[in-house]
């Protein structure tokens, strides 16, 4: 995916589709895997509940 696919325009405002990393801040998005959500920059990981 390219960076432009991470955003959408709604009601005249730019909105992010994906979550950002709580450690790195806005601009660094979390990658969504089958069993986890992780940051490629700092390694922050949240595991999904089954």
C-alpha positions as CSV (number, residue, x, y, z in Angstrom):
1,X,0.0,0.0,0.0
2,X,1.1,3.5,-0.6
3,X,0.9,6.3,2.0
4,X,-2.1,7.9,0.2
5,X,-4.2,4.8,0.9
6,X,-3.8,5.4,4.7
7,X,-5.9,8.6,4.5
8,X,-9.5,9.5,3.4
9,X,-11.4,12.8,3.1
10,X,-14.6,13.0,5.1
11,X,-16.7,16.1,5.6
12,X,-13.9,18.2,4.2
13,X,-11.3,16.9,6.7
14,X,-8.4,14.5,6.3
15,X,-8.8,11.4,8.4
16,X,-6.4,8.5,9.1
17,X,-7.7,5.0,8.3
18,X,-5.1,3.2,10.3
19,X,-4.0,3.6,13.9
20,X,-0.7,5.3,14.8
21,X,1.9,4.1,17.2
22,X,1.4,5.4,20.7
23,X,5.2,5.5,21.3
24,X,6.3,7.1,18.0
25,X,3.4,9.4,17.6
26,X,1.3,10.5,14.6
27,X,2.9,9.7,11.2
28,X,4.1,6.2,12.1
29,X,1.3,3.7,11.4
30,X,0.8,0.3,12.9
31,X,0.9,-2.7,10.6
32,X,-2.0,-5.1,10.9
33,X,-1.1,-8.8,10.9
34,X,-3.4,-11.8,11.4
35,X,-2.6,-12.1,15.2
36,X,-1.1,-8.8,16.1
37,X,-0.7,-5.1,15.4
38,X,2.9,-3.9,15.4
39,X,5.1,-0.8,14.7
40,X,8.0,-1.4,12.3
41,X,10.0,1.5,13.7
42,X,10.1,0.8,17.5
43,X,8.8,-2.7,17.8
44,X,5.6,-1.9,19.8
45,X,3.2,-4.8,19.5
46,X,-0.4,-5.4,20.6
47,X,-1.8,-9.0,20.3
48,X,-5.3,-9.5,19.0
49,X,-7.8,-11.4,21.2
50,X,-9.3,-14.5,19.7
